[in-house]
Amino acid sequence: MSQQQQDRTLDQELEQIELERTLADIKYKIIVLSGKGGVGKSTTAANLALALALNGKTVGLLDIDFHGPSIPKLLGLEGQKPAQANGKIIPLEYTGNLKVMSLGLLLDGGDDAVIWRGPMKMGAIKQLLKDVSWGKLDYLIVDSPPGTGDEPLSVVQLLKNPTGAVVVTQPQDLSVADVRRSVRFCEKLNLPVLGIVENMSGFICPHCNKRIDIFKSGGGEQLAKDMKLPFLGKIPLDPEMVKAGDSGEPVAYFHSKTESGKIFNEIMEQIVERIEGGTPEKVIKPDLETKTMKRYAIPTANGELCLHFGHCDQFAIIDVDVDNKKIIRTQLMTPPPHEPGVLPKWLADNNVNIILAGGMGSRALNLFLQNGIQVVSGASVGKPENVVLAHINGELETGENVCDH
């Protein structure tokens, strides 16, 4: 064996040791699968991970759908980049005990295409496991691309003995047929199926409250019976969930009291009961309706609070877990062209609760109040996150209600 071959073998052995060391700190590893694209697999993975995290579990969420990474969009993390320290990638934190990593967070732009063959995908998945500083986790949820190809096969092999798979389907026959192949895939790899989720199962009309089975109903439930597998639940077609996905506000966190939010929590409890023998202790149940979550808007210029309200470059939209006095995420959003009455509606449509501003006229103040948005004026220039933390800690010093325009 040549020296080059010996070095390559040694590198592979060291990589394997590092991977095994990382996996040893993760108790349970769950892969979310679907035989068909567009069935809501990523939505299920994200909300399952959040439901676990919000009920006291330390969770990692890994997105290995290289050709269509959806997790950054679903969680409102687009544009954020993970840091690096001591040769490790630091995953993004969400809610304090949910760590998130996706190839989508490492790409230069959201429109970048990944054109890789199988071996490159295997290497990338190995890196996302061993080179990410996951730390000690109760659960690692892996969002796998649809089908039974390179990515799901690679992750099953790399995880050695995953705890199990959650399989997502729609109720119609075409989707159910594809999911049967996913179940057979699990059987061949000795991967336990923790249960089947039927997504887009019926639509409740918001006007008449009648149920309409747009994609039929019960296909996933019947499949579970036929294959003697646990059925975890039916998630309805929910306009709120569509809106939540587009705006990066997963229902398990922001709208946990909706029907979809409750169902995701029930699915999580069934999985924990099957794996651990008991339902998790409920620690926090944040929901915008109970005001545990608050969304702040701060006008900004050059990365700091801008006293020139209404003509600022961007707004920092900051989500805060008030109970734990913790910032969950910050988004920079460009406002629409400044016209009377436009900003109050725009911020209300983006679910803003509180504005922290330097100054604001009485007419604008009244318009925001009419849209249910509280205004705190007289704030000084500073980093938006620092201004928000000062406010939630009761330490924000406010002066005169003035604008520098």
VEXKE-469133 format. One record per residue: x, z, y of N, C-alpha, C in turn. Coordinates in steps of 0.2 Angstrom, whole numbers, padded with zeros to 4 digits, always signed. Atoms other than C-alpha are relative to their C-alpha. Example, Ala and Ser with C-alpha at 12.3 -4.5 7.8 and 13.67 -1.06 7.14 Angstrom:
// VEXKE-469133
+0004+0000-0006+0062+0039-0022+0004+0000+0006/-0004-0001-0006+0068+0036-0005-0004+0003+0005/
This chain:
// VEXKE-469133
+0004+0000-0006+0000+0000+0000+0004+0000+0006/-0004+0000-0006+0007-0005+0017-0001+0006+0004/+0001-0005-0005+0009+0007+0031-0006-0001+0004/+0006+0001-0004-0005-0001+0041-0006+0002-0004/+0005-0002+0004-0016+0001+0026-0001+0008-0001/+0000-0007+0001-0011+0019+0024-0003+0004+0006/+0003-0002-0006-0015+0022+0042-0007-0001+0001/+0007+0002+0000-0032+0014+0041-0004+0005-0005/+0003-0005+0004-0036+0025+0026+0000+0007+0003/+0000-0007-0003-0031+0041+0035-0005+0000+0005/+0005+0000-0005-0041+0036+0050-0007+0001-0003/+0006+0000+0003-0056+0033+0039-0002+0007-0003/+0001-0006+0003-0054+0050+0030-0001+0005+0006/+0001-0004-0006-0052+0059+0047-0007-0001+0003/+0007+0002-0002-0068+0050+0053-0005+0004-0004/+0004-0003+0004-0077+0056+0038+0000+0008+0000/-0001-0007-0001-0071+0074+0040-0004+0002+0007/+0003-0002-0006-0077+0074+0058-0008-0001+0000/+0007+0001+0001-0094+0067+0053-0003+0006-0004/+0003-0005+0004-0097+0080+0040+0000+0007+0004/+0000-0006-0004-0092+0094+0052-0006+0000+0005/+0006+0001-0005-0105+0087+0065-0006+0002-0004/+0007-0001+0004-0119+0086+0051-0001+0007-0002/+0001-0006+0002-0115+0103+0045-0003+0005+0005/+0004-0004-0005-0122+0110+0061-0007-0001+0001/+0007+0002+0000-0138+0102+0059-0004+0002-0006/+0004-0002+0006-0151+0110+0048-0004-0005-0003/+0004+0005+0003-0164+0097+0046+0000-0007+0004/-0001+0007-0002-0163+0078+0048-0006-0004-0002/+0006+0004+0001-0179+0067+0050+0001-0007+0003/-0001+0007-0002-0179+0048+0051-0008-0002+0001/+0007+0003-0002-0195+0040+0060+0001-0007-0002/+0000+0007+0003-0198+0024+0051-0007-0004+0001/+0007+0004+0001-0211+0009+0052+0002-0006-0003/-0001+0007+0002-0212-0007+0043-0001-0005+0004/+0002+0005-0005-0218-0016+0058+0001+0002+0007/-0002-0002-0007-0213-0016+0076-0007+0000+0004/+0006-0001-0004-0225-0011+0090-0006+0004-0002/+0005-0004+0002-0234+0002+0081+0000+0007+0003/-0001-0007-0004-0228+0017+0092+0004+0005-0004/-0005-0004+0004-0214+0023+0081+0005+0004+0005/-0004-0003-0004-0203+0027+0096-0004+0006+0004/+0004-0005-0003-0217+0036+0105-0001+0006-0005/+0001-0005+0005-0220+0046+0089+0006+0004+0000/-0006-0004+0000-0202+0051+0088+0002+0004+0006/-0002-0004-0006-0200+0056+0106-0005+0006+0001/+0005-0006-0001-0216+0067+0106+0001+0005-0006/-0001-0004+0005-0212+0074+0089+0006+0005+0002/-0006-0003-0002-0195+0079+0096-0001+0005+0005/+0002-0005-0006-0202+0087+0112-0005+0005-0003/+0004-0005+0003-0216+0096+0102+0004+0005-0004/-0005-0005+0004-0202+0104+0091+0004+0004+0005/-0004-0003-0006-0192+0108+0107-0004+0005+0004/+0004-0005-0004-0206+0116+0116-0003+0006-0004/+0002-0006+0004-0210+0127+0102+0006+0004-0003/-0005-0004+0001-0193+0135+0101+0006-0003-0005/-0005+0003+0004-0183+0123+0090+0006-0003+0005/-0005+0004-0004-0166+0116+0096+0001-0007-0004/+0002+0006+0002-0168+0098+0094+0005-0006+0003/-0003+0005-0002-0158+0082+0095-0004-0007-0001/+0004+0006+0001-0166+0065+0097+0005-0006+0001/-0005+0005+0001-0155+0050+0092-0004-0007-0001/+0003+0006+0000-0161+0032+0096+0005-0005-0003/-0005+0005+0002-0153+0019+0085-0003-0007-0001/+0004+0007-0001-0165+0004+0089+0005-0004+0005/-0005+0003-0004-0150-0006+0096-0003-0006+0004/+0003+0006-0003-0161-0021+0100-0006+0001+0005/+0006-0002-0005-0175-0012+0109+0000+0007+0001/+0000-0008+0000-0170+0006+0113-0005+0002+0005/+0006-0001-0004-0186+0013+0120+0000+0008+0003/+0000-0007-0001-0182+0032+0121+0002+0001+0008/-0001-0001-0007-0174+0031+0139-0006-0001+0004/+0006+0002-0004-0189+0023+0146-0006+0005-0001/+0005-0005+0001-0201+0035+0137+0001+0007+0003/-0002-0006-0002-0192+0050+0143+0002+0000+0008/-0002+0000-0007-0189+0044+0161+0008+0001+0001/-0007-0001-0001-0170+0044+0158+0004-0007+0002/-0004+0006-0002-0166+0026+0163+0004+0001+0006/-0005-0001-0005-0151+0024+0173+0005+0005+0000/-0005-0006+0001-0143+0040+0168+0005-0001-0005/-0006+0001+0004-0126+0040+0160+0002+0007-0003/-0003-0006+0003-0120+0053+0148+0007+0001+0002/-0007-0002-0002-0104+0062+0153+0004+0000-0007/-0005-0001+0005-0088+0064+0142+0004+0006+0001/-0004-0006+0000-0078+0079+0138+0004+0001-0006/-0004-0002+0006-0064+0083+0126-0001-0006-0005/+0001+0005+0005-0066+0066+0118-0007-0001-0003/+0007+0000+0003-0085+0069+0115-0004-0003+0005/+0005+0002-0005-0100+0061+0123-0005+0005+0000/+0004-0006-0001-0111+0074+0130-0008-0003+0001/+0007+0003+0000-0130+0070+0126-0004+0002+0007/+0005-0002-0005-0143+0071+0140-0004+0006-0002/+0005-0006+0001-0153+0087+0141-0007-0001+0003/+0007+0001-0002-0172+0087+0142-0003+0007-0003/+0003-0007+0001-0181+0104+0143+0004+0005-0002/-0004-0006+0002-0166+0114+0139+0002+0000-0007/-0002+0000+0007-0166+0113+0120-0002-0006-0003/+0001+0007+0003-0169+0094+0118+0006-0004+0002/-0005+0005-0002-0153+0083+0118-0001-0007-0002/+0002+0007+0001-0155+0065+0119+0006-0005+0000/-0005+0005+0000-0144+0050+0115-0002-0006-0003/+0002+0006+0002-0147+0032+0114+0005-0005+0002/-0004+0005-0002-0137+0016+0115-0002-0003+0007/+0002+0003-0007-0148+0011+0130+0003+0004+0005/-0003-0004-0006-0140+0025+0140+0007-0002+0001/-0007+0002-0001-0123+0017+0137+0001-0007+0002/+0000+0007-0002-0127-0001+0141+0000+0000+0008/-0001+0001-0007-0123-0007+0159-0007-0001+0003/+0007+0001-0003-0141-0013+0162-0005+0000-0005/+0005-0001+0005-0158-0011+0154-0002-0007-0003/+0002+0007+0003-0159-0030+0151+0006-0003-0004/-0006+0002+0005-0142-0031+0141-0003-0001-0007/+0002+0002+0007-0144-0039+0124+0006+0002-0004/-0005-0002+0005-0135-0031+0109+0000-0006-0006/+0000+0005+0005-0130-0045+0097+0006+0002-0005/-0005-0002+0005-0121-0037+0082-0003-0001-0007/+0001+0000+0007-0120-0039+0064+0000+0007-0003/+0001-0006+0003-0122-0026+0051+0006+0005+0000/-0006-0005+0000-0104-0018+0050+0001+0003+0007/-0001-0003-0007-0104-0016+0069-0005+0005+0001/+0006-0005+0000-0121-0007+0068+0002+0006-0003/-0002-0005+0004-0114+0004+0055+0005+0005+0003/-0005-0004-0003-0099+0009+0065-0003+0003+0006/+0003-0003-0006-0110+0012+0081-0004+0006-0002/+0004-0005+0003-0122+0023+0071+0005+0006-0001/-0005-0005+0002-0107+0033+0064+0003+0003+0007/-0003-0003-0006-0100+0035+0082-0006+0005+0004/+0005-0004-0003-0117+0041+0089-0002+0007-0004/+0000-0006+0004-0117+0054+0075+0006+0005+0001/-0006-0004+0000-0099+0060+0075+0003+0001+0007/-0004+0000-0007-0093+0057+0093-0005+0003+0005/+0004-0003-0005-0108+0065+0102+0000+0008-0001/-0001-0008+0001-0107+0084+0105-0007+0002-0001/+0007-0002+0001-0124+0088+0097+0000+0008+0000/+0000-0007+0000-0119+0106+0094-0004+0002-0006/+0005-0002+0006-0130+0117+0082-0007-0002+0002/+0007+0003-0001-0147+0109+0080-0004+0003-0006/+0005-0001+0006-0162+0115+0070-0003-0007-0003/+0002+0006+0002-0168+0097+0070+0003-0006+0003/-0002+0007-0003-0161+0079+0072-0005-0005-0001/+0005+0005+0001-0175+0066+0075+0004-0006+0001/-0003+0006-0001-0169+0049+0072-0005-0006+0001/+0005+0006-0001-0179+0034+0080+0004-0006-0003/-0003+0005+0004-0175+0020+0068-0004-0007+0002/+0004+0007-0001-0179+0001+0072-0005-0001-0006/+0005+0002+0005-0194-0007+0062+0004-0003-0006/-0002+0003+0006-0191-0013+0045+0005+0004-0005/-0004-0003+0005-0179-0009+0031+0007-0003+0000/-0006+0003-0001-0163-0017+0037+0006+0004+0001/-0006-0003-0001-0146-0012+0042+0000+0007+0003/+0000-0006-0004-0150+0002+0054-0003+0006-0004/+0002-0006+0004-0161+0013+0043+0004+0001-0006/-0004-0001+0006-0151+0010+0028+0007+0003+0002/-0006-0003-0002-0135+0015+0037-0001+0007+0002/+0001-0007-0003-0142+0031+0045-0002+0004-0006/+0002-0004+0006-0149+0036+0028+0007+0002-0004/-0007-0001+0003-0131+0034+0020+0004+0004+0004/-0005-0004-0004-0122+0042+0034-0002+0007+0000/+0003-0007-0001-0134+0057+0035+0001+0004-0007/-0001-0002+0007-0130+0059+0016-0007+0002-0003/+0007-0003+0002-0146+0070+0012-0004+0001+0005/+0005-0002-0006-0158+0068+0026-0006+0004-0003/+0006-0004+0002-0173+0080+0025-0006-0004-0002/+0006+0005+0002-0186+0066+0025-0001-0005+0006/+0003+0005-0005-0195+0052+0034-0007+0001+0002/+0007+0001-0003-0210+0051+0045-0001-0007+0001/+0001+0007-0001-0218+0034+0043-0006-0001+0004/+0005+0001-0005-0229+0027+0057-0003-0007-0002/+0003+0007+0001-0242+0013+0055-0006+0000+0005/+0006+0001-0003-0257+0006+0063-0005-0001-0005/+0005+0000+0005-0274+0006+0054-0001-0007-0004/+0002+0007+0003-0275-0013+0051+0004-0002-0006/-0003+0002+0006-0271-0021+0034+0007-0002+0001/-0006+0003-0001-0256-0031+0041+0006+0006+0001/-0005-0006-0001-0247-0015+0047+0001+0004-0006/-0001-0004+0006-0251-0005+0032+0004-0003-0006/-0004+0003+0005-0244-0018+0020+0007+0000+0001/-0007-0001-0002-0228-0017+0030+0003+0007-0002/-0001-0007+0001-0228+0002+0029+0001+0001-0008/-0001-0001+0007-0229+0001+0010+0007-0002-0002/-0007+0002+0001-0212-0008+0010+0004+0006+0002/-0004-0006-0002-0205+0007+0020+0000+0005-0004/+0001-0005+0005-0212+0019+0008+0004-0001-0006/-0004+0002+0005-0204+0009-0006+0008+0001+0001/-0007-0001-0003-0188+0009+0004+0003+0007-0001/-0002-0007+0000-0188+0028+0005+0001+0002-0008/-0001-0002+0007-0191+0029-0014+0006-0002-0003/-0007+0003+0002-0176+0018-0018+0006+0004+0002/-0006-0004-0003-0165+0029-0007-0001+0007-0002/+0001-0007+0002-0172+0045-0014-0001+0004+0007/+0002-0003-0006-0178+0049+0004-0007+0003+0000/+0007-0003+0000-0193+0061+0004-0004-0002+0006/+0005+0002-0005-0208+0055+0014-0004+0006+0002/+0003-0006-0003-0214+0070+0025-0007-0001+0001/+0007+0001-0001-0230+0061+0029-0001-0007+0004/+0002+0006-0004-0239+0046+0037-0004+0001+0006/+0004-0001-0007-0245+0045+0055-0003-0007+0001/+0004+0006-0002-0259+0033+0059-0001-0001+0008/+0000+0001-0007-0256+0027+0077-0006-0005+0002/+0005+0004-0003-0269+0018+0088-0006-0001-0004/+0006-0001+0005-0283+0024+0077-0006+0002+0004/+0006-0001-0004-0299+0021+0087+0002+0001+0007/+0000+0000-0008-0302+0021+0106-0006+0004+0002/+0006-0004-0003-0313+0034+0115-0001-0003+0007/+0002+0003-0006-0322+0025+0129+0000+0006+0005/+0001-0005-0005-0319+0035+0145-0006+0001+0004/+0007+0000-0004-0336+0030+0152-0006+0003-0004/+0006-0002+0004-0348+0033+0137+0002+0005-0005/-0002-0005+0005-0337+0044+0126-0001-0003-0007/+0001+0003+0007-0341+0032+0111+0007-0002-0003/-0007+0002+0003-0327+0029+0098-0001-0008-0002/+0000+0007+0002-0323+0010+0096+0007-0001-0004/-0006+0001+0005-0311+0006+0081+0002-0007+0001/-0003+0006-0002-0302-0008+0089+0004-0003-0005/-0004+0002+0006-0289-0009+0075-0002+0002-0006/+0002-0004+0006-0300-0002+0062+0002+0007+0000/-0002-0007+0000-0297+0016+0057+0000+0002-0008/+0000-0003+0007-0292+0025+0041+0005-0004-0004/-0005+0004+0004-0279+0012+0035+0006+0004-0002/-0005-0004+0001-0265+0024+0036-0002+0006-0005/+0003-0005+0004-0275+0038+0029-0001-0002-0008/+0001+0002+0007-0280+0028+0014+0006-0002-0004/-0007+0002+0003-0262+0022+0011+0003+0007-0003/-0003-0007+0002-0257+0041+0010-0003+0002-0006/+0003-0002+0006-0270+0044-0003+0002-0004-0006/-0002+0004+0005-0266+0029-0013+0007+0001-0003/-0007-0001+0002-0247+0033-0013+0001+0008-0001/-0001-0007+0001-0250+0052-0015+0005+0003+0005/-0004-0003-0005-0242+0056+0001-0003+0004+0006/+0004-0004-0005-0246+0069+0015-0002-0005+0006/+0002+0003-0006-0256+0062+0029+0000+0005+0006/-0001-0004-0006-0251+0069+0046-0005+0000+0005/+0005+0001-0006-0264+0063+0058-0001-0006+0003/+0002+0006-0004-0273+0050+0068+0001+0001+0007/-0001+0000-0008-0267+0046+0086-0004-0005+0003/+0004+0005-0003-0280+0037+0096+0003-0004+0005/-0002+0004-0006-0278+0023+0108-0002+0004+0006/+0001-0004-0006-0276+0033+0124+0003-0003+0006/-0003+0003-0006-0274+0025+0141+0005+0005+0004/-0004-0004-0003-0266+0041+0147+0007+0000-0003/-0006+0000+0004-0253+0040+0133+0004-0007+0002/-0003+0006-0003-0249+0022+0139+0003+0001+0007/-0003-0001-0007-0247+0027+0157+0005+0005-0001/-0005-0005+0001-0237+0042+0151+0007-0004-0002/-0006+0004+0002-0225+0030+0142+0003-0004+0005/-0003+0004-0005-0223+0018+0156+0003+0004+0006/-0002-0004-0006-0220+0032+0169+0006+0005-0003/-0005-0005+0003-0208+0042+0157-0002+0007+0000/+0003-0007+0000-0220+0057+0155-0003+0001-0007/+0003-0001+0006-0222+0060+0137-0006+0005-0001/+0006-0004+0000-0239+0067+0133+0001+0007-0003/-0001-0006+0003-0232+0081+0122+0003+0005+0005/-0002-0004-0006-0224+0088+0138-0004+0001+0006/+0004+0000-0007-0234+0083+0153-0007+0000-0001/+0007+0000+0001-0251+0081+0145-0002+0003-0007/+0001-0003+0007-0251+0093+0130-0007+0002-0001/+0007-0002+0002-0270+0097+0132-0004-0006-0001/+0004+0006+0002-0275+0079+0130-0001+0000-0008/+0001+0001+0007-0282+0074+0113+0007-0002-0004/-0007+0002+0003-0265+0065+0109+0005+0005+0000/-0005-0005+0000-0255+0079+0115-0001+0006-0005/+0002-0005+0005-0264+0091+0103+0002-0002-0007/-0001+0003+0006-0262+0079+0089+0007+0000-0002/-0008-0001+0001-0243+0078+0091+0002+0007-0002/-0002-0006+0001-0242+0096+0091-0002+0002-0007/+0002-0001+0007-0252+0097+0075+0004-0003-0005/-0005+0004+0004-0241+0084+0067+0006+0004-0001/-0006-0004+0000-0226+0094+0072-0001+0006-0005/+0001-0006+0004-0233+0110+0064-0001-0001-0007/+0000+0002+0007-0237+0101+0048+0007-0001-0003/-0007+0002+0003-0219+0095+0046+0004+0006+0000/-0003-0006+0001-0212+0112+0050-0002+0004-0006/+0002-0004+0006-0223+0120+0037+0002-0003-0006/-0002+0003+0006-0218+0108+0024+0008+0001-0001/-0008-0001+0000-0199+0110+0028+0002+0007-0001/-0002-0007+0000-0198+0128+0032-0005+0005-0003/+0004-0004+0003-0213+0135+0024-0004+0004+0005/+0004-0004-0005-0222+0141+0040+0000-0004+0007/+0000+0003-0006-0227+0135+0057+0004+0003+0005/-0004-0003-0005-0216+0138+0072-0003+0005+0005/+0003-0004-0005-0218+0152+0084-0001-0004+0007/+0001+0004-0006-0226+0145+0100+0004+0004+0006/-0004-0003-0005-0214+0148+0114-0002-0002+0007/+0002+0003-0007-0219+0137+0129-0005-0006-0002/+0004+0006+0000-0233+0125+0131-0001-0003+0007/+0001+0003-0007-0230+0116+0147-0005-0005+0001/+0005+0005-0002-0243+0106+0155-0001-0001+0007/+0001+0001-0007-0246+0098+0172-0007+0004+0002/+0006-0003-0002-0264+0105+0171+0001+0007+0002/-0001-0007-0001-0258+0123+0170+0005+0001+0006/-0005-0001-0005-0245+0120+0184+0007+0003-0002/-0006-0003+0002-0231+0126+0173+0005-0005+0002/-0004+0005-0003-0223+0109+0177-0002-0002+0007/+0001+0002-0007-0221+0104+0195+0004-0006+0001/-0003+0006-0002-0216+0087+0202+0001+0000+0008/-0001-0001-0007-0207+0088+0219+0002-0007+0002/-0003+0006-0004-0203+0073+0231+0004+0002+0006/-0004-0002-0006-0189+0074+0243+0002-0007+0003/-0003+0006-0003-0185+0059+0255+0007+0001+0001/-0007-0001+0000-0167+0055+0254+0003-0006+0003/-0005+0005-0003-0153+0045+0262+0007+0002-0002/-0007-0002+0002-0135+0044+0255+0000+0006-0004/+0000-0005+0005-0140+0056+0242-0002+0007+0002/+0002-0006-0003-0146+0070+0253-0007+0000+0003/+0007+0000-0003-0163+0076+0260+0001-0004+0007/+0000+0004-0007-0167+0064+0275-0005+0003+0004/+0004-0003-0005-0175+0071+0290-0005-0006+0003/+0004+0006-0002-0182+0053+0294-0005-0002-0005/+0005+0001+0005-0197+0055+0283-0004-0007+0001/+0004+0006-0001-0207+0039+0280+0004-0006+0000/-0005+0005+0000-0192+0028+0283+0006+0001-0004/-0005-0002+0004-0181+0035+0270+0002-0006-0005/-0002+0005+0005-0171+0024+0258-0004+0001-0007/+0003-0001+0007-0178+0032+0242-0003+0007+0001/+0002-0006+0002-0187+0047+0236+0003+0003-0006/-0002-0003+0006-0180+0059+0224-0006+0004-0003/+0006-0002+0004-0194+0063+0211+0003+0005-0005/-0003-0005+0004-0189+0080+0203-0005+0004-0004/+0005-0004+0004-0198+0087+0188+0003+0007-0002/-0003-0007+0000-0196+0106+0187-0004+0004-0005/+0003-0005+0004-0200+0119+0173+0000+0006+0004/+0001-0005-0004-0207+0132+0184+0002+0007-0003/-0001-0006+0003-0207+0146+0171+0007+0002-0001/-0007-0001+0001-0189+0144+0167+0005-0002+0006/-0004+0002-0006-0184+0138+0185+0006-0004-0002/-0005+0005+0002-0175+0123+0178-0002-0007+0001/+0001+0007-0001-0174+0105+0183+0000-0004-0006/+0000+0004+0006-0179+0094+0169+0003-0007+0001/-0003+0007-0001-0175+0077+0177-0001-0002+0007/+0000+0003-0006-0172+0068+0193+0000-0008+0000/+0001+0007-0001-0178+0050+0197+0001-0002+0007/+0000+0003-0006-0174+0040+0212-0004-0006+0000/+0005+0005+0000-0188+0029+0217-0001-0003+0007/+0001+0004-0006-0190+0016+0231-0007+0000+0002/+0007+0000-0002-0206+0019+0241-0002-0007+0002/+0003+0007-0002-0217+0004+0246+0001+0000+0008/-0001+0001-0008-0216-0003+0264-0004+0005+0004/+0003-0005-0004-0220+0010+0277-0006-0003+0004/+0006+0002-0003-0238+0008+0282-0005+0006+0000/+0004-0007+0000-0251+0022+0287-0004+0000-0006/+0004-0002+0006-0259+0030+0272+0003-0002-0006/-0002+0003+0007-0248+0021+0259+0004+0005-0004/-0004-0005+0004-0235+0035+0255-0004+0006-0003/+0004-0006+0004-0249+0049+0251-0002-0003-0006/+0003+0003+0006-0257+0037+0239+0005-0001-0006/-0005+0002+0005-0241+0031+0231+0003+0007-0003/-0003-0006+0003-0234+0049+0229-0005+0004-0005/+0005-0003+0004-0251+0055+0222+0000-0004-0007/+0000+0004+0007-0251+0041+0209+0006+0001-0004/-0006-0002+0004-0234+0047+0204+0000+0007-0002/+0001-0007+0002-0241+0064+0201+0004+0005+0003/-0004-0005-0003-0231+0073+0214-0005+0006+0003/+0004-0006-0002-0237+0091+0218+0003+0003+0007/-0003-0003-0006-0225+0096+0232+0005-0005+0003/-0005+0004-0004-0215+0087+0246+0004+0005+0004/-0005-0004-0005-0200+0096+0254+0003-0005+0005/-0002+0004-0005-0197+0088+0270+0003+0003+0006/-0002-0003-0006-0188+0090+0287-0005+0001+0005/+0006+0000-0005-0203+0086+0298-0005-0005-0002/+0006+0004+0001-0220+0078+0297-0005+0001+0005/+0005-0001-0005-0233+0074+0309-0007+0002-0003/+0006-0003+0002-0250+0082+0308-0005-0005-0004/+0004+0005+0003-0259+0066+0303+0002-0001-0007/-0002+0001+0007-0248+0063+0288+0000+0006-0004/+0001-0006+0004-0248+0081+0283-0007+0001-0002/+0007+0000+0002-0267+0080+0282-0002-0005-0005/+0001+0005+0005-0267+0064+0272+0003+0003-0007/-0003-0002+0006-0255+0072+0259-0004+0006-0003/+0004-0006+0003-0266+0088+0258-0007-0003-0003/+0006+0003+0003-0281+0077+0255+0001-0003-0007/-0002+0003+0006-0272+0069+0241+0003+0005-0005/-0001-0005+0005-0269+0086+0233+0008+0002+0000/-0007-0001+0000-0250+0087+0238+0002+0005+0005/-0002-0005-0005-0243+0102+0246+0007-0002+0004/-0006+0002-0004-0230+0100+0260+0003+0006+0003/-0004-0005-0003-0216+0111+0265+0005-0003+0005/-0004+0003-0005-0208+0106+0281+0005+0005+0003/-0005-0004-0003-0193+0112+0291+0006+0001-0005/-0005-0001+0005-0181+0110+0276+0007-0003+0003/-0007+0003-0002-0162+0106+0280+0002-0005-0004/-0004+0005+0004-0151+0092+0274+0003+0003-0005/-0004-0003+0006-0144+0095+0257-0002-0004-0006/+0002+0004+0007-0144+0088+0239-0007+0002-0002/+0007-0001+0002-0162+0086+0233+0000+0006-0005/+0001-0005+0006-0159+0097+0217+0002+0007+0003/-0002-0007-0003-0151+0111+0228-0006+0002+0004/+0006-0001-0004-0166+0110+0240-0006+0003-0005/+0005-0002+0005-0178+0111+0225+0001+0007-0003/-0002-0006+0004-0169+0125+0216-0001+0006+0005/+0001-0005-0005-0169+0135+0233-0008+0002+0001/+0007-0001-0001-0188+0133+0234-0003+0004-0006/+0004-0003+0005-0193+0138+0217+0003+0007-0001/-0003-0006+0001-0181+0153+0218-0002+0004+0006/+0002-0003-0006-0189+0158+0235+0005+0001+0005/-0006+0000-0004-0173+0155+0244+0001-0005+0005/+0000+0005-0004-0177+0140+0254-0001+0002+0007/+0001-0002-0007-0174+0143+0273-0003-0006+0003/+0003+0006-0004-0185+0132+0284+0000+0002+0007/+0000-0001-0007-0184+0129+0302-0006-0003+0003/+0005+0003-0004-0194+0119+0315-0002-0006-0004/+0002+0006+0003-0205+0105+0309+0002-0006+0004/-0003+0005-0004-0194+0091+0316+0002-0006-0004/-0002+0006+0003-0190+0073+0312+0005-0003+0005/-0005+0003-0004-0174+0064+0318-0002-0007+0003/+0002+0007-0002-0184+0048+0321-0003+0000+0007/
